[in-house]
């Protein structure tokens, strides 16, 4: 189970024709009695935010951070669709609210798919009834909801993490347009922990900062990125913000790892770790520059340990840098030290580069700052997937 693992939550899914394949494309996560519970969200930093992002932000503000349900659609982003798009997103919330006995602003909405195309609301309206009827507890309903939100994902992404007397369940989608702040992705988390909205929001932000905001597949930030959490309180346990943030973070990390492994057209997962930077912020910026470099990504795809490209990206990252202090290693095999080539075990390096997971470590030799970004290589499949979309 994922989102239905914590007590007090139901989920469901149906198909209304948004996807040309005819697959599941509407999902719903709701409290089992339709009551609004403490909730929080983190949204895209893209200023061209989609209608669903605007509506969910407004609803959380209007309720003081409480929600009874999240309705999600896949196959159409409803982004850059003007006033009609906002009205359509609001209509989805209203229909679900009527069905579960909640107010319209107690329903949040997430959408994903192609940008700039109006929603076919007639199809969605016909699908809301079956969607409500599909609500259930258990792994089958949770799995259906996780599949319904997929776009170019090849596998559903779910997680369950048990804390000290409480549980967090989660589902997400994301395979491309993944970049820090935030990683194209939707995620819904549920928990049976007791938490007030302000604490829940703080814990969620901590969780996202160390996970989704450290993930970059292609350096592109979506219009629709949304992470939501609902806290039903059925466990009776009230964890502090640190422990709650830790458990939420574990669930988010599992989802982020799954996104990197399922990234469009990728063949390898790349973890860039930068240490010895002037600050943690500079370490993260340098790691992100390397992880998002097209040249570095191509080298990883070709299993070519071309460390000169890495050093070049570090030097242009806009952080404190001294060439004669830089060290670069692939999977523990040091290939560059003090800015020049190092003799190394060629066979060991070849084995590292041939693996599915490659760790690239860069030490700047300037301070105690450390940071890491999870990325991927650039494969032929990424271009095939994105060269035509409309």
Order of alpha helices (4+ residues) and beta strands (2+ residues): beta-beta-beta-alpha-beta-beta-alpha-beta-alpha-alpha-beta-beta-beta-alpha-beta-alpha-beta-alpha-alpha-alpha-beta-beta-beta-alpha-beta-beta-alpha
